[in-house]
């Protein structure tokens, strides 16, 4: 049973007991979401206070040599359940899918919580046409060719044209291919430093989120891909921990021109949507350096090479 199942149970229970509209009476037709959110938050704070009170009593008993650990264990379970109940109420009132929200947040937290070590990985993030592959390939002089991961969408047998997906497009298999391919490279790499021409977060959050919002991925499939990303972040923590993300920022018109030049044309409006998703996903994460990719390749590479030389473990 997952959080979605628990949310449905909580909602059905509240409806069956006439408490779904609190703080208003049952059947009182008032559209006041804020009041219902406030009520759920007040209830949540009250239940968290109960947990704090239990721990206070246990600490007091410890100081007075009175063993209350058994009582703490037995009562804590019920209070944690009450906290979860109000969290589910809060999610329901806010029309939030708690499973999706949790997994998306944890994927972002993988960037935020890391050991203060010199990173072993640089990832290049950005939409098609931003120059990821060109930049990553050119960094072979800094880290060595065997350290470069190049994402090759043309090798993905399931991929369709992103700006005009067909009804036969297998989004699940396509996303699995991208995640599995980069995960295999990361997990098998034994060199001191690597460069990835895509950040795994972009595969799951940017592209996966887009496919979910457009109905090509079910909620279950999307969450499975988020879980796969989290597993990679955990299993390959030594490689991905504290990685530096170079976010290539180019205008939609610039992206469209470059895609056309590569004989893989994509709609400019669609590229604008992708650009916005990349910016919103990565802009507030730590260790993200935004690179102006509207400039010439030489200027971009001067900046990127300098960053890689100063940043990556194994380079001085």
Buried (B, 14 or more C-beta within 10 A) or exposed (E): EEBBEBBEEBBEBBEEEEEBBBBBEEEEEEEEEEBBBEBBBEBBEEBBEBBEEBEEBBEEBEEEEEEBEEEBEEBBEEBBEBBBBBBBBBBBBEEBBBBBEBBBEBBBEBBEEBEEEEBBBBBBBBBBBBBBBBBBEBBEEBBBEEBBBBBEBEEBEBBBEBBEBEEEBBBBEBBBBBBEBBBEBBEEBEEEBBBBBBBBBBBBBBBBBBBBEEEBBEEEBBBBBBBBBBEBBEEBEEBBBBBBBBBBBBBBEBBBBBBEEEEBBBBBEBBBBBBEBBBEBBEEBEBBBBBEBBBEEEEBBEBBBEBBBEBBEEEE
